[in-house]
Amino acid sequence: MKWLDNISLTLVIIGALNWLLIGIFRFDLVAFLFGNLSWLSRIIYTLVGLCGLYAVSFFGRIRNAYGSDL
């Protein structure tokens, strides 16, 4: 499952950078590269969102790895 963690974290970071660009420059990189709400950009947005939800499980794993003193 480490490969899934790495892919998820990478997509979450890409999504965060896209939101940074939107917030600062009003520039949506995904829409620029793949079209404004084209089927491909919708797939990318969906994958980033699903990876974000999956990344919530990292909190539980971090807590288990370092103990309950967090």
Backbone bond lengths (Angstrom), bond angles and torsions (degrees), N, CA, C in turn:
res aa  C-N    CA-C-N  psi(-1)  N-CA   C-N-CA  omega(-1)  CA-C   N-CA-C  phi
1 M - - - 1.455 - - 1.524 112.19 -
2 K 1.323 116.99 -5.80 1.449 118.59 -179.90 1.531 111.19 -63.19
3 W 1.326 117.32 -33.94 1.465 120.02 178.88 1.522 110.50 -64.31
4 L 1.331 116.87 -37.66 1.463 120.79 178.37 1.531 110.38 -67.23
5 D 1.323 116.63 -39.89 1.462 120.56 176.41 1.530 111.02 -60.97
6 N 1.330 116.75 -44.56 1.462 120.75 -179.16 1.524 112.02 -65.81
7 I 1.317 117.04 -43.22 1.472 120.56 178.18 1.523 110.02 -64.51
8 S 1.327 116.50 -44.33 1.461 120.36 -179.90 1.516 111.37 -61.80
9 L 1.316 116.74 -46.19 1.463 120.35 -179.80 1.526 110.82 -63.13
10 T 1.321 117.60 -40.07 1.461 121.11 177.99 1.523 111.27 -62.09
11 L 1.330 117.50 -45.66 1.460 120.49 179.80 1.530 112.10 -67.89
12 V 1.311 117.35 -34.69 1.469 120.04 176.66 1.525 110.02 -65.96
13 I 1.327 117.10 -40.21 1.465 120.40 177.49 1.518 110.68 -65.14
14 I 1.330 117.79 -42.77 1.465 120.90 176.61 1.519 110.53 -60.16
15 G 1.324 116.71 -42.66 1.459 120.49 177.42 1.517 112.11 -62.91
16 A 1.324 116.32 -40.42 1.470 119.89 178.68 1.524 110.89 -65.32
17 L 1.321 117.09 -41.19 1.465 120.01 177.19 1.521 111.57 -64.65
18 N 1.331 116.52 -37.14 1.465 120.01 176.66 1.531 110.51 -63.37
19 W 1.341 116.70 -42.10 1.468 119.47 177.76 1.523 111.35 -66.65
20 L 1.327 117.13 -34.24 1.463 120.36 175.59 1.525 110.48 -61.57
21 L 1.328 116.13 -45.24 1.464 120.23 178.26 1.527 111.72 -63.33
22 I 1.332 116.34 -39.10 1.467 120.11 178.28 1.523 109.61 -65.38
23 G 1.325 116.79 -44.96 1.459 120.58 -177.07 1.514 114.05 -66.71
24 I 1.321 116.90 -39.97 1.463 119.68 -175.84 1.528 112.29 -88.22
25 F 1.333 116.26 -45.69 1.465 120.16 -171.50 1.532 114.57 -112.27
26 R 1.349 116.83 -1.76 1.474 121.23 -174.32 1.528 111.21 55.73
27 F 1.320 115.03 40.42 1.463 122.28 -178.10 1.521 108.87 -121.90
28 D 1.322 116.96 115.30 1.462 123.01 179.48 1.528 107.96 -95.49
29 L 1.323 116.31 103.67 1.452 121.65 -175.95 1.525 111.82 -63.65
30 V 1.318 117.82 -40.02 1.460 121.01 -179.68 1.526 110.15 -63.51
31 A 1.316 116.83 -45.67 1.464 120.02 178.62 1.526 110.93 -65.29
32 F 1.319 117.08 -36.12 1.462 121.21 178.66 1.528 110.92 -64.88
33 L 1.334 116.56 -42.81 1.464 120.34 -176.72 1.525 113.56 -78.80
34 F 1.335 117.23 -36.61 1.460 120.16 -170.24 1.526 114.34 -119.68
35 G 1.317 117.67 0.64 1.457 120.42 179.62 1.512 111.16 100.24
36 N 1.319 114.92 149.19 1.459 121.25 -178.53 1.518 109.92 -74.73
37 L 1.322 115.52 105.22 1.466 125.11 -178.91 1.522 112.72 56.14
38 S 1.333 116.37 37.75 1.457 120.38 170.03 1.524 107.78 -72.22
39 W 1.296 117.69 171.07 1.469 119.86 -179.14 1.528 110.21 -63.25
40 L 1.329 117.74 -34.77 1.458 120.15 179.88 1.531 111.92 -70.56
41 S 1.317 117.06 -42.30 1.463 118.87 178.30 1.532 110.90 -67.37
42 R 1.317 117.70 -34.63 1.470 120.18 177.05 1.520 111.07 -65.30
43 I 1.327 117.04 -37.12 1.469 120.84 176.20 1.526 109.89 -64.36
44 I 1.329 116.89 -43.25 1.464 120.44 179.47 1.519 110.91 -63.76
45 Y 1.344 116.99 -46.11 1.466 119.73 177.58 1.532 110.65 -59.77
46 T 1.320 117.76 -40.42 1.461 121.79 179.86 1.523 111.01 -65.45
47 L 1.338 117.13 -44.35 1.459 120.22 179.07 1.523 111.72 -63.67
48 V 1.323 116.97 -41.65 1.466 120.36 178.27 1.527 109.97 -63.32
49 G 1.322 117.32 -42.18 1.458 120.76 178.21 1.517 112.57 -64.12
50 L 1.330 116.99 -43.56 1.464 120.36 177.97 1.525 111.39 -64.30
51 C 1.325 116.32 -38.91 1.462 119.61 177.64 1.528 110.70 -66.61
52 G 1.324 116.70 -35.06 1.458 119.75 175.77 1.522 111.76 -63.02
53 L 1.330 115.80 -41.84 1.464 119.27 176.62 1.526 111.15 -65.42
54 Y 1.321 116.55 -40.45 1.464 120.35 177.99 1.525 110.76 -64.39
55 A 1.331 117.40 -35.29 1.458 121.38 -178.70 1.522 112.41 -65.23
56 V 1.320 117.95 -18.97 1.466 120.77 175.41 1.530 109.87 -59.08
57 S 1.328 116.94 -31.70 1.462 120.26 179.89 1.523 112.29 -67.39
58 F 1.340 117.78 -17.01 1.464 120.45 177.35 1.522 111.06 -61.81
59 F 1.328 117.60 -33.22 1.460 120.35 -179.90 1.523 111.47 -60.45
60 G 1.323 116.64 -43.87 1.458 120.35 178.46 1.512 112.11 -65.15
61 R 1.322 116.37 -39.03 1.458 120.08 -179.89 1.525 111.48 -71.12
62 I 1.310 117.25 -35.44 1.470 120.09 176.55 1.519 109.42 -65.64
63 R 1.324 115.56 -42.70 1.466 119.53 -179.91 1.523 110.51 -62.99
64 N 1.344 117.03 -40.93 1.464 119.85 179.05 1.522 111.29 -68.78
65 A 1.313 117.56 -34.54 1.470 121.01 -178.12 1.523 111.92 -71.18
66 Y 1.328 117.52 -35.97 1.460 121.27 -175.72 1.519 113.14 -104.53
67 G 1.274 116.95 1.39 1.456 120.31 -179.72 1.499 111.42 90.13
68 S 1.296 116.22 -179.20 1.466 121.24 -175.05 1.524 112.35 -90.85
69 D 1.340 118.67 12.14 1.451 120.38 -177.77 1.524 113.12 -87.38
70 L 1.336 117.96 12.70 1.468 120.15 177.96 1.491 111.30 -84.01
